[in-house]
């Protein structure tokens, strides 16, 4: 019952804004978890609204598509082609994060940086924003219900908690008049290991019944 590596993304909370100064220009970076293109564009719009006097709001995002390849987009927002959105996207790719958007807002300081300077500044600003952002792994846990007589439920719950480790967890126990139902989660969708464990702990009197799945966040 080994755990799936999960999907690496950003925490759903508001992430900090970072500030990189290069020749009096300020490059403000911020990242967010965005699960769709619509969410990505909404986040970009929110950053633009927060800094209405800035000259550029350059961005990149990667969002997953069920059963397909991730969608990647970048935008130079008025900077010379390839000097802003592309380096932001390359930094984002390098982190392995998905369902994430990075926006770098530039307040112009009066000194032109040249194409090479812009590429370096936008890349560094994106890297700082992503370094400051909290990351999580989204892991699917598979749920099973185990029905046992009330008199055996306490012992079984304790033994499962002791035997499971990271691969198995007792989520809750619902007590009835004669029987209790334990909800158990596993990393694997295959119930074989859990079924064998239950058989050994209950002398074959209990077996797991599928009860769906849920996604949990684990800090990285």
KOLBARO-516941 format. One record per atom (N, C-alpha, C): residue number from 1; residue in three letters; x, y, z. Coordinates in steps of 0.05 Angstrom, whole numbers. Each point is the difference from the previous one (the first is absolute). Example, Ala and Ser with C-alpha at 12.3 -4.5 7.8 and 13.67 -1.06 7.14 Angstrom:
# residues 2
(marse 1; ALA; (264; -114; 156))
(marse 1; ALA; (-18; 24; 0))
(marse 1; ALA; (18; 24; 0))
(marse 2; SER; (-7; 21; -14))
(marse 2; SER; (16; 24; 1))
(marse 2; SER; (-15; 22; 14))
***
This chain:
# residues 220
(marse 1; UNK; (17; -24; 0))
(marse 1; UNK; (-17; 24; 0))
(marse 1; UNK; (17; 25; 0))
(marse 2; UNK; (18; 3; -20))
(marse 2; UNK; (18; 23; 0))
(marse 2; UNK; (-14; 25; -9))
(marse 3; UNK; (9; 23; 10))
(marse 3; UNK; (-12; 25; -5))
(marse 3; UNK; (7; 11; -28))
(marse 4; UNK; (-20; 12; -13))
(marse 4; UNK; (5; 13; -26))
(marse 4; UNK; (15; 26; 5))
(marse 5; UNK; (18; 7; -19))
(marse 5; UNK; (16; 24; 4))
(marse 5; UNK; (-17; 25; 0))
(marse 6; UNK; (-23; -1; -13))
(marse 6; UNK; (-18; 23; 0))
(marse 6; UNK; (8; 22; -20))
(marse 7; UNK; (-16; 20; -1))
(marse 7; UNK; (4; 23; -18))
(marse 7; UNK; (12; 23; 15))
(marse 8; UNK; (22; 11; -10))
(marse 8; UNK; (13; 23; 13))
(marse 8; UNK; (-12; 25; -9))
(marse 9; UNK; (-10; 16; 18))
(marse 9; UNK; (-13; 26; -7))
(marse 9; UNK; (4; 19; 23))
(marse 10; UNK; (-12; 24; -2))
(marse 10; UNK; (1; 20; 21))
(marse 10; UNK; (-23; -4; 20))
(marse 11; UNK; (5; 8; 25))
(marse 11; UNK; (-21; 0; 19))
(marse 11; UNK; (-22; 19; -9))
(marse 12; UNK; (-24; -5; 8))
(marse 12; UNK; (-23; 16; -9))
(marse 12; UNK; (-2; 27; 14))
(marse 13; UNK; (17; 5; 20))
(marse 13; UNK; (-1; 25; 14))
(marse 13; UNK; (13; 22; -16))
(marse 14; UNK; (-4; 25; 8))
(marse 14; UNK; (13; 23; -13))
(marse 14; UNK; (30; -1; 4))
(marse 15; UNK; (15; 3; -21))
(marse 15; UNK; (29; -2; 1))
(marse 15; UNK; (12; 28; 3))
(marse 16; UNK; (25; 2; 11))
(marse 16; UNK; (12; 26; 4))
(marse 16; UNK; (9; 13; -27))
(marse 17; UNK; (2; 26; 1))
(marse 17; UNK; (10; 15; -23))
(marse 17; UNK; (29; 6; 4))
(marse 18; UNK; (17; -5; -19))
(marse 18; UNK; (29; 6; 2))
(marse 18; UNK; (7; 24; -17))
(marse 19; UNK; (22; 13; 6))
(marse 19; UNK; (8; 25; -13))
(marse 19; UNK; (30; -2; -8))
(marse 20; UNK; (5; 1; -26))
(marse 20; UNK; (27; 0; -10))
(marse 20; UNK; (5; 27; -13))
(marse 21; UNK; (21; 14; 9))
(marse 21; UNK; (7; 26; -12))
(marse 21; UNK; (24; -3; -18))
(marse 22; UNK; (-3; 9; -25))
(marse 22; UNK; (22; 0; -19))
(marse 22; UNK; (1; 27; -14))
(marse 23; UNK; (21; 16; 6))
(marse 23; UNK; (4; 26; -12))
(marse 23; UNK; (-26; 17; 3))
(marse 24; UNK; (-9; 1; 25))
(marse 24; UNK; (-23; 16; 8))
(marse 24; UNK; (-27; -10; -10))
(marse 25; UNK; (0; -20; -17))
(marse 25; UNK; (-25; -14; -7))
(marse 25; UNK; (-7; -20; 21))
(marse 26; UNK; (-25; -2; 7))
(marse 26; UNK; (-9; -20; 20))
(marse 26; UNK; (-16; -21; -14))
(marse 27; UNK; (8; -25; 5))
(marse 27; UNK; (-14; -23; -11))
(marse 27; UNK; (-13; -15; 23))
(marse 28; UNK; (-26; 3; 2))
(marse 28; UNK; (-16; -13; 22))
(marse 28; UNK; (-10; -27; -10))
(marse 29; UNK; (6; -21; 15))
(marse 29; UNK; (-8; -26; -8))
(marse 29; UNK; (-20; -12; 19))
(marse 30; UNK; (-20; -14; -11))
(marse 30; UNK; (-20; -14; 16))
(marse 30; UNK; (-9; -25; -15))
(marse 31; UNK; (-5; -21; 15))
(marse 31; UNK; (-9; -25; -12))
(marse 31; UNK; (-26; -9; 14))
(marse 32; UNK; (-14; -18; -14))
(marse 32; UNK; (-25; -10; 11))
(marse 32; UNK; (-7; -27; -12))
(marse 33; UNK; (-15; -16; 15))
(marse 33; UNK; (-10; -25; -11))
(marse 33; UNK; (-24; 7; -18))
(marse 34; UNK; (0; -9; -24))
(marse 34; UNK; (-22; 5; -19))
(marse 34; UNK; (-5; -26; -15))
(marse 35; UNK; (-24; -11; 3))
(marse 35; UNK; (-6; -27; -11))
(marse 35; UNK; (-10; 1; -28))
(marse 36; UNK; (-7; 23; -11))
(marse 36; UNK; (-10; 3; -27))
(marse 36; UNK; (11; 25; -13))
(marse 37; UNK; (-3; 2; -26))
(marse 37; UNK; (9; 24; -14))
(marse 37; UNK; (-16; 24; 10))
(marse 38; UNK; (-26; -4; 6))
(marse 38; UNK; (-16; 22; 10))
(marse 38; UNK; (10; 10; 27))
(marse 39; UNK; (7; -19; 17))
(marse 39; UNK; (11; 9; 26))
(marse 39; UNK; (27; 14; -3))
(marse 40; UNK; (16; -9; -19))
(marse 40; UNK; (26; 13; -5))
(marse 40; UNK; (-4; 28; -9))
(marse 41; UNK; (-18; 4; -19))
(marse 41; UNK; (-5; 27; -11))
(marse 41; UNK; (-13; 18; 21))
(marse 42; UNK; (-17; -11; 17))
(marse 42; UNK; (-12; 16; 22))
(marse 42; UNK; (22; 9; 19))
(marse 43; UNK; (19; -18; 6))
(marse 43; UNK; (22; 8; 19))
(marse 43; UNK; (17; 22; -13))
(marse 44; UNK; (6; -2; -25))
(marse 44; UNK; (16; 20; -14))
(marse 44; UNK; (-15; 27; 1))
(marse 45; UNK; (-26; -1; -5))
(marse 45; UNK; (-17; 24; 1))
(marse 45; UNK; (0; 12; 28))
(marse 46; UNK; (0; -16; 21))
(marse 46; UNK; (0; 10; 27))
(marse 46; UNK; (26; 14; 7))
(marse 47; UNK; (22; -11; -10))
(marse 47; UNK; (26; 14; 4))
(marse 47; UNK; (1; 26; -15))
(marse 48; UNK; (-10; 0; -24))
(marse 48; UNK; (-1; 25; -16))
(marse 48; UNK; (-17; 21; 15))
(marse 49; UNK; (-22; -8; 11))
(marse 49; UNK; (-17; 19; 15))
(marse 49; UNK; (13; 10; 25))
(marse 50; UNK; (17; -17; 13))
(marse 50; UNK; (14; 9; 24))
(marse 50; UNK; (22; 20; -6))
(marse 51; UNK; (10; 0; -24))
(marse 51; UNK; (22; 18; -8))
(marse 51; UNK; (-7; 14; -26))
(marse 52; UNK; (-20; 18; 1))
(marse 52; UNK; (-10; 12; -25))
(marse 52; UNK; (19; 19; -13))
(marse 53; UNK; (20; 11; 14))
(marse 53; UNK; (18; 19; -12))
(marse 53; UNK; (26; -13; -11))
(marse 54; UNK; (3; -26; 3))
(marse 54; UNK; (24; -13; -10))
(marse 54; UNK; (-2; -3; -30))
(marse 55; UNK; (24; 0; -14))
(marse 55; UNK; (0; 0; -29))
(marse 55; UNK; (-4; -28; -11))
(marse 56; UNK; (8; -21; 14))
(marse 56; UNK; (-1; -27; -12))
(marse 56; UNK; (-9; -20; 22))
(marse 57; UNK; (-16; -19; -8))
(marse 57; UNK; (-8; -23; 17))
(marse 57; UNK; (5; -25; -16))
(marse 58; UNK; (24; -10; 0))
(marse 58; UNK; (8; -23; -16))
(marse 58; UNK; (-6; -26; 15))
(marse 59; UNK; (-7; -21; -14))
(marse 59; UNK; (-10; -23; 14))
(marse 59; UNK; (6; -26; -15))
(marse 60; UNK; (-4; -22; 14))
(marse 60; UNK; (1; -27; -11))
(marse 60; UNK; (-16; -18; 17))
(marse 61; UNK; (-12; -21; -12))
(marse 61; UNK; (-14; -19; 16))
(marse 61; UNK; (1; -28; -12))
(marse 62; UNK; (-3; -20; 17))
(marse 62; UNK; (-2; -28; -8))
(marse 62; UNK; (-24; -12; 14))
(marse 63; UNK; (-19; -10; -15))
(marse 63; UNK; (-23; -13; 12))
(marse 63; UNK; (-3; -28; -13))
(marse 64; UNK; (-9; -19; 17))
(marse 64; UNK; (-3; -27; -10))
(marse 64; UNK; (-27; -4; -13))
(marse 65; UNK; (-1; -19; -17))
(marse 65; UNK; (-25; -8; -14))
(marse 65; UNK; (-4; -30; 4))
(marse 66; UNK; (-22; -9; 12))
(marse 66; UNK; (-4; -29; 4))
(marse 66; UNK; (3; -15; -26))
(marse 67; UNK; (18; -20; 0))
(marse 67; UNK; (4; -16; -23))
(marse 67; UNK; (16; 12; -23))
(marse 68; UNK; (10; 25; 4))
(marse 68; UNK; (15; 13; -21))
(marse 68; UNK; (25; 13; 10))
(marse 69; UNK; (14; 14; -18))
(marse 69; UNK; (24; 14; 8))
(marse 69; UNK; (-6; 26; 13))
(marse 70; UNK; (17; 8; 19))
(marse 70; UNK; (-5; 26; 13))
(marse 70; UNK; (0; 23; -20))
(marse 71; UNK; (-16; 20; 6))
(marse 71; UNK; (-1; 24; -16))
(marse 71; UNK; (20; 20; 11))
(marse 72; UNK; (18; 11; -17))
(marse 72; UNK; (19; 20; 8))
(marse 72; UNK; (-4; 26; -16))
(marse 73; UNK; (-1; 22; 14))
(marse 73; UNK; (-3; 26; -13))
(marse 73; UNK; (18; 20; 13))
(marse 74; UNK; (9; 20; -16))
(marse 74; UNK; (16; 22; 11))
(marse 74; UNK; (-7; 26; -15))
(marse 75; UNK; (5; 22; 13))
(marse 75; UNK; (-8; 26; -11))
(marse 75; UNK; (21; 21; 7))
(marse 76; UNK; (10; 14; -21))
(marse 76; UNK; (20; 21; 5))
(marse 76; UNK; (-12; 27; 8))
(marse 77; UNK; (-26; 3; -4))
(marse 77; UNK; (-14; 24; 7))
(marse 77; UNK; (15; 26; -7))
(marse 78; UNK; (8; 2; -25))
(marse 78; UNK; (12; 25; -9))
(marse 78; UNK; (30; 1; 1))
(marse 79; UNK; (13; -18; 14))
(marse 79; UNK; (29; -2; 0))
(marse 79; UNK; (9; -12; -27))
(marse 80; UNK; (25; 4; -8))
(marse 80; UNK; (9; -12; -25))
(marse 80; UNK; (-5; -30; -1))
(marse 81; UNK; (-8; -10; -23))
(marse 81; UNK; (-8; -29; -2))
(marse 81; UNK; (21; -18; 11))
(marse 82; UNK; (-8; -19; 17))
(marse 82; UNK; (18; -20; 11))
(marse 82; UNK; (16; 8; 23))
(marse 83; UNK; (-3; 25; 10))
(marse 83; UNK; (18; 9; 22))
(marse 83; UNK; (-13; -2; 27))
(marse 84; UNK; (-26; -7; 2))
(marse 84; UNK; (-13; 1; 26))
(marse 84; UNK; (-17; -26; 5))
(marse 85; UNK; (-20; -4; -17))
(marse 85; UNK; (-17; -23; 5))
(marse 85; UNK; (15; -26; -3))
(marse 86; UNK; (17; -2; -20))
(marse 86; UNK; (14; -25; -5))
(marse 86; UNK; (19; -7; 23))
(marse 87; UNK; (17; 19; 10))
(marse 87; UNK; (17; -8; 23))
(marse 87; UNK; (-16; -6; 25))
(marse 88; UNK; (-23; 13; 4))
(marse 88; UNK; (-17; -8; 23))
(marse 88; UNK; (-9; -28; -3))
(marse 89; UNK; (-9; -8; -24))
(marse 89; UNK; (-10; -27; -5))
(marse 89; UNK; (22; -20; 3))
(marse 90; UNK; (24; 6; -9))
(marse 90; UNK; (23; -19; 3))
(marse 90; UNK; (6; -5; 30))
(marse 91; UNK; (-1; 21; 16))
(marse 91; UNK; (5; -3; 29))
(marse 91; UNK; (-23; -18; 12))
(marse 92; UNK; (-24; 6; -8))
(marse 92; UNK; (-23; -16; 10))
(marse 92; UNK; (3; -29; -7))
(marse 93; UNK; (7; -5; -25))
(marse 93; UNK; (4; -28; -9))
(marse 93; UNK; (21; -14; 17))
(marse 94; UNK; (22; 15; 6))
(marse 94; UNK; (22; -12; 14))
(marse 94; UNK; (-7; -9; 29))
(marse 95; UNK; (-21; 12; 11))
(marse 95; UNK; (-8; -8; 27))
(marse 95; UNK; (-15; -26; 1))
(marse 96; UNK; (-12; -9; -22))
(marse 96; UNK; (-17; -23; 0))
(marse 96; UNK; (-28; 5; 9))
(marse 97; UNK; (-6; 26; 6))
(marse 97; UNK; (-27; 7; 9))
(marse 97; UNK; (-20; 0; -23))
(marse 98; UNK; (-25; -8; 6))
(marse 98; UNK; (-21; 2; -19))
(marse 98; UNK; (-24; 14; 13))
(marse 99; UNK; (-19; 7; -17))
(marse 99; UNK; (-24; 15; 10))
(marse 99; UNK; (10; 24; 16))
(marse 100; UNK; (18; 15; -13))
(marse 100; UNK; (12; 24; 13))
(marse 100; UNK; (4; 22; -20))
(marse 101; UNK; (-2; 25; 10))
(marse 101; UNK; (4; 24; -16))
(marse 101; UNK; (19; 18; 14))
(marse 102; UNK; (18; 13; -15))
(marse 102; UNK; (18; 20; 11))
(marse 102; UNK; (-4; 26; -16))
(marse 103; UNK; (-2; 22; 15))
(marse 103; UNK; (-2; 26; -12))
(marse 103; UNK; (23; 17; 10))
(marse 104; UNK; (14; 13; -18))
(marse 104; UNK; (21; 19; 8))
(marse 104; UNK; (-8; 28; -10))
(marse 105; UNK; (-5; 18; 19))
(marse 105; UNK; (-8; 27; -6))
(marse 105; UNK; (25; 18; 0))
(marse 106; UNK; (3; 16; -21))
(marse 106; UNK; (23; 18; -1))
(marse 106; UNK; (-8; 29; 2))
(marse 107; UNK; (13; 13; 20))
(marse 107; UNK; (-1; 29; 2))
(marse 107; UNK; (26; 11; -12))
(marse 108; UNK; (-2; 14; -23))
(marse 108; UNK; (24; 9; -15))
(marse 108; UNK; (15; 21; 16))
(marse 109; UNK; (27; -4; 1))
(marse 109; UNK; (17; 19; 15))
(marse 109; UNK; (14; 21; -16))
(marse 110; UNK; (-6; 1; -26))
(marse 110; UNK; (12; 20; -17))
(marse 110; UNK; (25; -8; -15))
(marse 111; UNK; (10; -24; 5))
(marse 111; UNK; (24; -10; -13))
(marse 111; UNK; (-7; -25; -16))
(marse 112; UNK; (6; 0; -26))
(marse 112; UNK; (-5; -23; -17))
(marse 112; UNK; (20; -23; 8))
(marse 113; UNK; (-10; -24; 1))
(marse 113; UNK; (16; -23; 8))
(marse 113; UNK; (11; -16; -23))
(marse 114; UNK; (-11; 4; -24))
(marse 114; UNK; (8; -17; -23))
(marse 114; UNK; (-14; -27; 2))
(marse 115; UNK; (1; -14; -22))
(marse 115; UNK; (-14; -26; -1))
(marse 115; UNK; (12; -20; 20))
(marse 116; UNK; (26; -1; 1))
(marse 116; UNK; (13; -19; 19))
(marse 116; UNK; (-6; 7; 29))
(marse 117; UNK; (0; 26; 6))
(marse 117; UNK; (-6; 8; 27))
(marse 117; UNK; (-29; -6; 8))
(marse 118; UNK; (-18; 4; -19))
(marse 118; UNK; (-28; -6; 6))
(marse 118; UNK; (-4; -30; 5))
(marse 119; UNK; (12; -17; -17))
(marse 119; UNK; (-2; -29; 4))
(marse 119; UNK; (10; -8; 27))
(marse 120; UNK; (23; 11; 8))
(marse 120; UNK; (11; -7; 27))
(marse 120; UNK; (-18; 10; 22))
(marse 121; UNK; (-10; 25; -2))
(marse 121; UNK; (-16; 11; 21))
(marse 121; UNK; (-27; -14; 3))
(marse 122; UNK; (-13; -6; -22))
(marse 122; UNK; (-26; -14; 2))
(marse 122; UNK; (4; -28; 10))
(marse 123; UNK; (21; -14; -9))
(marse 123; UNK; (5; -27; 10))
(marse 123; UNK; (6; 0; 30))
(marse 124; UNK; (17; 19; 9))
(marse 124; UNK; (6; 1; 28))
(marse 124; UNK; (-24; 7; 17))
(marse 125; UNK; (-16; 19; -10))
(marse 125; UNK; (-24; 8; 15))
(marse 125; UNK; (-19; -24; 3))
(marse 126; UNK; (-4; -16; -22))
(marse 126; UNK; (-17; -23; 2))
(marse 126; UNK; (11; -21; 19))
(marse 127; UNK; (27; -4; 0))
(marse 127; UNK; (12; -19; 18))
(marse 127; UNK; (-4; 8; 29))
(marse 128; UNK; (3; 26; 5))
(marse 128; UNK; (-4; 9; 28))
(marse 128; UNK; (-29; -4; 9))
(marse 129; UNK; (-19; 6; -17))
(marse 129; UNK; (-28; -4; 7))
(marse 129; UNK; (-6; -29; 6))
(marse 130; UNK; (10; -18; -17))
(marse 130; UNK; (-5; -28; 4))
(marse 130; UNK; (14; -11; 24))
(marse 131; UNK; (24; 10; 6))
(marse 131; UNK; (15; -9; 24))
(marse 131; UNK; (-15; 8; 25))
(marse 132; UNK; (-13; 24; 0))
(marse 132; UNK; (-14; 10; 23))
(marse 132; UNK; (-27; -14; 4))
(marse 133; UNK; (-11; -11; -21))
(marse 133; UNK; (-27; -12; 1))
(marse 133; UNK; (0; -27; 14))
(marse 134; UNK; (-21; -5; 15))
(marse 134; UNK; (-3; -26; 13))
(marse 134; UNK; (-9; -21; -20))
(marse 135; UNK; (12; -24; 2))
(marse 135; UNK; (-7; -22; -19))
(marse 135; UNK; (-13; -23; 15))
(marse 136; UNK; (-16; -15; -15))
(marse 136; UNK; (-13; -24; 11))
(marse 136; UNK; (0; -21; -22))
(marse 137; UNK; (-4; -25; 9))
(marse 137; UNK; (-5; -22; -18))
(marse 137; UNK; (-30; -8; 4))
(marse 138; UNK; (-14; -3; -22))
(marse 138; UNK; (-27; -9; 1))
(marse 138; UNK; (0; -30; -4))
(marse 139; UNK; (-9; -14; 20))
(marse 139; UNK; (2; -30; 1))
(marse 139; UNK; (-28; -11; 2))
(marse 140; UNK; (-6; -20; -17))
(marse 140; UNK; (-26; -13; 1))
(marse 140; UNK; (0; -22; 21))
(marse 141; UNK; (-19; 1; 18))
(marse 141; UNK; (-3; -22; 20))
(marse 141; UNK; (-26; -15; -7))
(marse 142; UNK; (2; -26; 1))
(marse 142; UNK; (-23; -18; -6))
(marse 142; UNK; (-13; -9; 25))
(marse 143; UNK; (-27; 3; 1))
(marse 143; UNK; (-15; -5; 24))
(marse 143; UNK; (-14; -27; 0))
(marse 144; UNK; (0; -12; 24))
(marse 144; UNK; (-13; -27; 3))
(marse 144; UNK; (-15; 0; 27))
(marse 145; UNK; (-23; -13; -1))
(marse 145; UNK; (-16; -4; 25))
(marse 145; UNK; (3; -28; 10))
(marse 146; UNK; (4; -2; 26))
(marse 146; UNK; (3; -26; 13))
(marse 146; UNK; (-21; -2; 22))
(marse 147; UNK; (-17; -20; -1))
(marse 147; UNK; (-22; -3; 19))
(marse 147; UNK; (7; -23; 19))
(marse 148; UNK; (0; 6; 26))
(marse 148; UNK; (6; -20; 20))
(marse 148; UNK; (-18; 3; 24))
(marse 149; UNK; (-4; -21; 16))
(marse 149; UNK; (-15; 3; 25))
(marse 149; UNK; (11; 21; 18))
(marse 150; UNK; (-17; 13; 15))
(marse 150; UNK; (9; 22; 18))
(marse 150; UNK; (22; -10; 19))
(marse 151; UNK; (-2; -24; 10))
(marse 151; UNK; (19; -11; 19))
(marse 151; UNK; (28; -3; -11))
(marse 152; UNK; (3; -1; -27))
(marse 152; UNK; (26; -4; -12))
(marse 152; UNK; (11; 26; -12))
(marse 153; UNK; (-17; 21; -2))
(marse 153; UNK; (8; 24; -15))
(marse 153; UNK; (24; 15; 13))
(marse 154; UNK; (-1; 3; 26))
(marse 154; UNK; (22; 15; 13))
(marse 154; UNK; (27; -14; -4))
(marse 155; UNK; (0; -26; 4))
(marse 155; UNK; (26; -15; -4))
(marse 155; UNK; (9; 2; -28))
(marse 156; UNK; (-18; -4; -19))
(marse 156; UNK; (7; 0; -29))
(marse 156; UNK; (10; 28; -8))
(marse 157; UNK; (-13; 21; 9))
(marse 157; UNK; (9; 27; -6))
(marse 157; UNK; (29; 5; 10))
(marse 158; UNK; (5; -8; 24))
(marse 158; UNK; (27; 3; 12))
(marse 158; UNK; (21; -15; -16))
(marse 159; UNK; (-7; -25; -7))
(marse 159; UNK; (20; -17; -15))
(marse 159; UNK; (4; 11; -28))
(marse 160; UNK; (-20; 10; -13))
(marse 160; UNK; (3; 11; -27))
(marse 160; UNK; (17; 26; 2))
(marse 161; UNK; (-4; 16; 20))
(marse 161; UNK; (16; 25; 3))
(marse 161; UNK; (29; -8; 4))
(marse 162; UNK; (5; -21; 15))
(marse 162; UNK; (27; -8; 6))
(marse 162; UNK; (14; -13; -24))
(marse 163; UNK; (-16; -13; -17))
(marse 163; UNK; (12; -16; -22))
(marse 163; UNK; (3; 15; -26))
(marse 164; UNK; (-15; 23; -3))
(marse 164; UNK; (-2; 12; -27))
(marse 164; UNK; (23; 17; -9))
(marse 165; UNK; (12; 16; 18))
(marse 165; UNK; (20; 19; -9))
(marse 165; UNK; (-12; 21; -18))
(marse 166; UNK; (16; 9; -20))
(marse 166; UNK; (-9; 21; -18))
(marse 166; UNK; (-19; -11; -21))
(marse 167; UNK; (0; -27; -5))
(marse 167; UNK; (-16; -11; -21))
(marse 167; UNK; (-29; -5; 8))
(marse 168; UNK; (-5; -1; 25))
(marse 168; UNK; (-27; -7; 10))
(marse 168; UNK; (-7; 18; 23))
(marse 169; UNK; (-25; 10; 1))
(marse 169; UNK; (-9; 17; 22))
(marse 169; UNK; (-29; -5; 5))
(marse 170; UNK; (-7; 1; 26))
(marse 170; UNK; (-28; -2; 8))
(marse 170; UNK; (-11; 29; 1))
(marse 171; UNK; (-19; 6; -18))
(marse 171; UNK; (-10; 27; -2))
(marse 171; UNK; (-21; 6; 21))
(marse 172; UNK; (-18; -19; 4))
(marse 172; UNK; (-21; 4; 21))
(marse 172; UNK; (-13; -27; 7))
(marse 173; UNK; (-13; 0; 22))
(marse 173; UNK; (-16; -23; 9))
(marse 173; UNK; (-28; 9; 8))
(marse 174; UNK; (-20; -12; -13))
(marse 174; UNK; (-28; 6; 6))
(marse 174; UNK; (-11; -23; 16))
(marse 175; UNK; (-10; 6; 24))
(marse 175; UNK; (-9; -21; 18))
(marse 175; UNK; (-31; -3; -2))
(marse 176; UNK; (-9; -25; -3))
(marse 176; UNK; (-28; -6; 0))
(marse 176; UNK; (-7; -16; 24))
(marse 177; UNK; (-25; -10; 1))
(marse 177; UNK; (-9; -15; 23))
(marse 177; UNK; (14; -26; 3))
(marse 178; UNK; (4; -14; -23))
(marse 178; UNK; (13; -27; 1))
(marse 178; UNK; (26; -1; -15))
(marse 179; UNK; (3; 18; -20))
(marse 179; UNK; (24; -1; -17))
(marse 179; UNK; (12; 28; -3))
(marse 180; UNK; (25; 1; -6))
(marse 180; UNK; (14; 26; -6))
(marse 180; UNK; (11; -2; -28))
(marse 181; UNK; (1; 23; -13))
(marse 181; UNK; (12; 1; -27))
(marse 181; UNK; (25; 18; 0))
(marse 182; UNK; (22; -12; -6))
(marse 182; UNK; (25; 14; -2))
(marse 182; UNK; (5; 9; -29))
(marse 183; UNK; (6; 25; -4))
(marse 183; UNK; (9; 10; -26))
(marse 183; UNK; (30; 1; 0))
(marse 184; UNK; (11; -16; -19))
(marse 184; UNK; (30; -2; -1))
(marse 184; UNK; (8; 11; -28))
(marse 185; UNK; (23; 14; 0))
(marse 185; UNK; (11; 10; -25))
(marse 185; UNK; (26; -14; -6))
(marse 186; UNK; (6; -5; -26))
(marse 186; UNK; (25; -11; -8))
(marse 186; UNK; (11; 16; -23))
(marse 187; UNK; (26; -3; -5))
(marse 187; UNK; (13; 14; -22))
(marse 187; UNK; (-6; -15; -27))
(marse 188; UNK; (-5; -26; 2))
(marse 188; UNK; (-4; -16; -24))
(marse 188; UNK; (-29; -5; -5))
(marse 189; UNK; (-9; -1; -25))
(marse 189; UNK; (-28; -7; -6))
(marse 189; UNK; (-4; -30; 1))
(marse 190; UNK; (21; -15; 4))
(marse 190; UNK; (-2; -30; 2))
(marse 190; UNK; (-5; -7; 29))
(marse 191; UNK; (-23; -13; 6))
(marse 191; UNK; (-7; -6; 28))
(marse 191; UNK; (14; -26; 10))
(marse 192; UNK; (16; -13; -16))
(marse 192; UNK; (10; -26; 8))
(marse 192; UNK; (15; 0; 26))
(marse 193; UNK; (19; 20; 3))
(marse 193; UNK; (15; 1; 24))
(marse 193; UNK; (-17; 6; 25))
(marse 194; UNK; (-19; 18; -3))
(marse 194; UNK; (-18; 6; 22))
(marse 194; UNK; (-17; -24; 7))
(marse 195; UNK; (-10; -14; -20))
(marse 195; UNK; (-17; -23; 4))
(marse 195; UNK; (15; -22; 15))
(marse 196; UNK; (25; -4; -7))
(marse 196; UNK; (17; -20; 14))
(marse 196; UNK; (5; 8; 29))
(marse 197; UNK; (5; 26; 4))
(marse 197; UNK; (4; 9; 27))
(marse 197; UNK; (-25; -3; 17))
(marse 198; UNK; (-23; 7; -11))
(marse 198; UNK; (-25; -3; 15))
(marse 198; UNK; (-6; -29; 6))
(marse 199; UNK; (5; -17; -19))
(marse 199; UNK; (-5; -29; 4))
(marse 199; UNK; (17; -10; 23))
(marse 200; UNK; (25; 9; 2))
(marse 200; UNK; (17; -10; 21))
(marse 200; UNK; (-8; 11; 28))
(marse 201; UNK; (-10; 25; 0))
(marse 201; UNK; (-7; 13; 25))
(marse 201; UNK; (-28; -9; 10))
(marse 202; UNK; (-17; -9; -18))
(marse 202; UNK; (-28; -7; 8))
(marse 202; UNK; (-6; -29; -5))
(marse 203; UNK; (20; -16; -7))
(marse 203; UNK; (-4; -28; -6))
(marse 203; UNK; (-20; -4; -23))
(marse 204; UNK; (2; 18; -19))
(marse 204; UNK; (-16; -2; -24))
(marse 204; UNK; (-28; 11; 2))
(marse 205; UNK; (-6; 13; 21))
(marse 205; UNK; (-28; 10; 4))
(marse 205; UNK; (-5; 28; -11))
(marse 206; UNK; (20; 13; -9))
(marse 206; UNK; (-3; 28; -10))
(marse 206; UNK; (14; 3; -27))
(marse 207; UNK; (-12; 15; -17))
(marse 207; UNK; (12; 5; -27))
(marse 207; UNK; (-6; 29; -8))
(marse 208; UNK; (17; 12; -16))
(marse 208; UNK; (-4; 28; -8))
(marse 208; UNK; (-20; 2; -23))
(marse 209; UNK; (-17; 20; 2))
(marse 209; UNK; (-19; 7; -21))
(marse 209; UNK; (7; 27; -11))
(marse 210; UNK; (1; 3; -27))
(marse 210; UNK; (8; 26; -11))
(marse 210; UNK; (-19; 22; 7))
(marse 211; UNK; (12; 24; 7))
(marse 211; UNK; (-16; 23; 8))
(marse 211; UNK; (9; 26; -13))
(marse 212; UNK; (12; -2; -24))
(marse 212; UNK; (8; 24; -15))
(marse 212; UNK; (29; 7; 5))
(marse 213; UNK; (6; 26; -5))
(marse 213; UNK; (27; 10; 4))
(marse 213; UNK; (-1; 29; 6))
(marse 214; UNK; (22; 11; 9))
(marse 214; UNK; (2; 29; 4))
(marse 214; UNK; (28; 9; -4))
(marse 215; UNK; (4; 25; -6))
(marse 215; UNK; (27; 11; -5))
(marse 215; UNK; (8; 16; 25))
(marse 216; UNK; (24; -4; 10))
(marse 216; UNK; (10; 14; 23))
(marse 216; UNK; (25; 15; -8))
(marse 217; UNK; (5; 22; 15))
(marse 217; UNK; (24; 16; -4))
(marse 217; UNK; (21; -7; 20))
(marse 218; UNK; (25; -4; -9))
(marse 218; UNK; (22; -5; 18))
(marse 218; UNK; (21; 22; -5))
(marse 219; UNK; (8; 15; 21))
(marse 219; UNK; (20; 21; -4))
(marse 219; UNK; (26; -12; -9))
(marse 220; UNK; (15; 15; -16))
(marse 220; UNK; (26; -9; -11))
(marse 220; UNK; (22; 15; 14))
***
